[in-house]
Amino acid sequence: GQNIDQPTEMTATEGAIVQINCTYQTSGFNGLFWYQQHAGEAPTFLSYNVLDGLEEKGRFSSFLSRSKGYSYLLLKELQMKDSASYLCAVLDSNYQLIWGAGTKLIIKP
Amino acid sequence: EADIYQTPRYLVIGTGKKITLECSQTMGHDKMYWYQQDPGMELHLIHYSYGVNSTEKGDLSSESTVSRIRTEHFPLTLESARPSHTSQYLCASSDPGEAGELFFGEGSRLTVL
């Protein structure tokens, strides 16, 4: 079966760095995506990786290792507004997104 | 900013009622989706469409139907609502060349009593 695993919840301090991990087992791979979802709101697209390595976008970076079925989202200089759930999703061989349950990130002052 | 709209945003109805959740997008996207999401849980694909007159079932589609008569419009209908349908319903669209980058509407939160 297809499976995406990520931690349920993480806590970090304002100004710090946090890394949210995601491991996946899917039928085929056409890219890995990270979305941010604030409570009660819809997900918004953050990043996309299809090749191994690090993609940087401001305070956010995303890493992919296809051989290990592993990705992480790195958030630097955390701000209170970064408190949200972070969803990992993989585009499978049918070009359908397989979603993880999300990691709820709590930022403390 | 994405131009995809859902109505109603909130709905409380009784068991057995028929309801239609509306979704419209002005981006000209061919692919559209309906997802169901419970708090703290992953998104489950209910239906999707590749374009006009195309509809496909996802994981949780058996109790709902969709139609795609126009590119911009993708309504979801529950023929007979049940308490188990209480959830958040999210509509999304994507450009054909960007299959994993979805633009979501603000969601319709349904409560069935």
Interface residues (C-beta under 8 A of the other chain):
Chain A: I4 T8 N30 G31 F33 E41 A42 P43 T44 F45 Y48 S85 L87 A89 L91 Y95 Q96 L97 W99 G100 A101 G102 K104
Chain B: G40 M41 E42 L43 L45 Y48 L90 A92 A99 G100 E101 L102 F103 F104 G105 E106 G107
